[in-house]
């Protein structure tokens, strides 16, 4: 568990060889977020929000970006406006999805021609799914998390990016392999050309599970990295490690995986965590798109 205040130096000086120097911790007028700085010339924006400097109170303190969790709607609208202003995007250019821990994939490309349902802040919900493909400049995909793993697939040469919501259920159901297969087909990329970014999520240290859940993962994935069994008595999952192994098994190059590797449960000063709070909490986001 982390007790001291977080700073950008905490991120870099971990001693872990995980490409963390590609992430920049930014405080813009109090709005704190992580910006991935991997392909400067591709016009790509990849942002992970934190929970600081919003207006929500109680369990949702303070920059809750999710309308679906029971927070005051006006507070969420204000929070989103603060966040969008800080990162430099317009609300009308942001698309979201109804996330259900499934494997359906949405395409953000034509939403302005055939818009979906307006969210209360003026962004657009384009349907039900747990992955959004972005290929059109000026359109930004946003998904929400409070322990689940954000995964971003990038094909810089073809200006293609896909944002995934991969929690325990989504991982088990196959969102990662389904989304990567679709991404390769739709962007024409080869696996070794794809860059992968993994965002904040709950890690093994804080994610104990039942024997039944552990055995279901073991039955499906075998002895994959991220399944943790201590003397047959304590079981836990590391969703980040599991998904990283799945991606590598599908041809993604290890050196092309950039992992922020911050545990949402440990870092209560930075992130919302469903597991840490027992259920009622806010949501941080991942935001992905190509700047016009």
N, C-alpha and C positions, 0 to 999 in steps of 0.2 A: 504494500500500500504506500502511496505517496502522500507525505504530510506537508512538505515544503511547497511554497508557491511555485507555479510553473513558469518557466521562461523559455525562450528559444534555445538557450544553451543546454537546458535539460534534454532537449531532443537530440542534439548533435553529440553530446558527450556521454552516450550510453555504452560505447565500446562495442556495439553490435554492427557487423559488416552488412548492413541491410539497405544501402543506397539512401540513407536518411538525409544526406546532404542535398538531395534534390527537393526537399520540402522546406518551405520557408514559413515560419510562424509570424503572423502579421497582426498588429494592433492598429486599427484604423478608427480613430475617434472613439476608442473603447470597444469596438467590435473586433473580436479576436477570431482568427481563422487560420487554417493551414492552406498554403498555396503550393501546388506542385510546379516545379520549374524545370521540367525535363526537356521539352521540345520548344525552345523559345521561338523558332522561326515557323512553327506550324499554326500559329494563331489559336492555340488550344488553351482553354481555361479549365482547370481542375481545382475545386475548392472544397474543403471540409470545414463546416462551421463548428463552433463551440457553443457553450451555454451562456457565455458572459455578455453583459451589457444590453439586456432586453428589458421589457417592462412586465413580464409575467411574474406572478408571485406564487408562494406556497410550493407545492410539489413541482410546479412548472418553471420555477425560477432559473434563468430569467429570459434567455433568448430561445424560448420554445418556438419552433417553426412548424409544428404539426397542428392542423385543425382537428384531427381525428381523435384527440386524446382527452377531451373534456375541458380544455383551457378556455378562457374567455376569448371569443372570436375577435373582438377589437384589439386585444393584446397581441394575438398572433398576427393580425394584419400589420400592426405597428412594428412588430419584431421583423417580419419579412421585409417591410419597406426599409428598415434600418440595415438589414443584411444586404439586400439588393443594391442599395445606395453605396455601401462600403466596397462591394466587389465590382461595381460598375455595370450591372445589367438592369434591363427594364422588366418590370413585372409582366408585361404583355408578351414578352419573348420567352417566358419560362413555362415548361410543360411538366406535369406531374402524372402519377398513375395511382390507381387504387391497388395497393400492395397486399397480396394475399398468400405469400410464401409459396407461390406456384412456379410454373416454368413458362408462362406466356410472355411473348416479346412484342413490344410496341415500337412503331416507327414514328419519330417526331417530325419527319420531313415535310409532310403535307398538312400540318395541323392548322396553318393559317388559311388554307383553302377550304378545309373541311373541319372546323373547330369542334372540339369536344365540349365538355361541361366546364363552365367557368367556376373556379374556386372563389371563395369570398374576397380574396385580395386582387382578383383580376387575372391571375395566372390560369392555365388551362389544364384540366384533367383529361388526358386523351384516351383513357380506358383502364381496364383491369389487367395488370401484368406486373412482373417483377424484373423486367429489363426494358430499357429504352434505347433505341438506336438513334444517334444524331449524326447527320452528314451535311446538313444545310447550315452554312454560317449564319449567325445571328439567332439561332434557336438553342436553348439551354435546357437540359434535362435535370430535374431535381427529384431525389428520393430521400426517404426519411428513415432514421435509425436510432435505436437505443439499446444496442448490444449486437445487433446483426452486422454482418460484414458488407461494407461497400466495396464492390469490385468495378474497376474501369478498364475496358479493353480499348486500345488505341491502334489505329493504322495511320500514322502521320502522313505517309505519302499519298494516301487516298482520302485524307481528311474524313476519317470515320472514327467514331467513338461510341461505345455502348456502356451504359451504366446499369449495374446489377444490384439487387437487394438479395443477399445470400445469408440467411440465418440458418439455424439448425435444420428446420423443416425444409427450407428451400434447397439447401445443400443436399439433404437426403433425397429430395424429389428430383434432383438433377438440373437445377437452374444453371450451374456453371458449365457443364458439358453442352447443354442445349443452347445456351447463349453463345458460347465460343464457336460452335459449329455454324450457327446462323450468322455470326459476325464474319467468319472466314468466307462464307458463301456470298454474303451481301457486299462485302468490301473488296473481295478478290485477293485478300491477303493470304500469305503462307504463315503457318504458325510461328516460325522463327522471326517473322517481321513484326509480330504483335507485341506492343508494350502493355504491361499490366500494372495497375496501381491498386494497392490494397489500403483501405482506410482504417480508421479506429473501429474497434470491436471488442467484445469481451474475450479474454484469453483463458487459457487452461487454468491459470491460477485462481480464477473466480467462477469457473463454470463446471461445478460438480453436477453429475447426472445420475440417473438410476441405472442399475445393472441392465434393465431391459433396453433402455435407450442405447447404452454402450454396445450391447450385443447386437442390436439392429444395425448399427453403423459398422460394426466389425463384420457382420454377415454380408453386408452390401459392398464394403470397400476393402475388406481384408486388413492386413497389418499396415495400414496407411499411417503416415506420420500425423500426429494430432489426436490419436486415440490413447488415452492415458489410464492405465490400470495399476493401482498400487496394491499389490498383494491380494488381488481379488476382492478387496473390501471397499476401496475408494475409486470412483470412476469419474473422469472428466473428459471434456472435449475441447480441442483448440480448433475453432472454425477456420481461423486464418491458415494454420498449417495444413489442415485437410484440403482446403481449396487450392493452396499453393501446390500441393502434391498432385491434385487432379489436373491442374493447368499444365504442369510440367509433363505429366503422363500423356497429354494431348499434343505435345510438341512445342510448348512455350519454353523459350530459353530462360534459364534461371537468372542470368544477368539482366534480362529484360523485365524482371519483376521488381517493382519499387514498393516497399512495405513501410508504411508509417508506424505500424506495430505499437500502437498505444492502446492499453486496455481501458475500455469505457467504465468498467466497474472500479478499477484502481484509481482512475483519475477523476474523482468526483468533482473536483474544482473546474474541470474542463468539459465533461460530457454527462449527458443523461444516461442512466442505466436502468433498464427494466428489472434486471436481477438484483441489483444493489438495493433498490427501493421497494421491492416486493410487488411491483406492478404499475402503480400510478406515477407517471413521470412524463417529461416532455420529450421532444425529438430534435436531434441535430440533423443536418442534411449533408449530402454530397451533391455538388453542382458541377455539371460538365457541359461543354459546348465549344464551338469554334467562333471566334470573334470575327465580325464582318470587316 
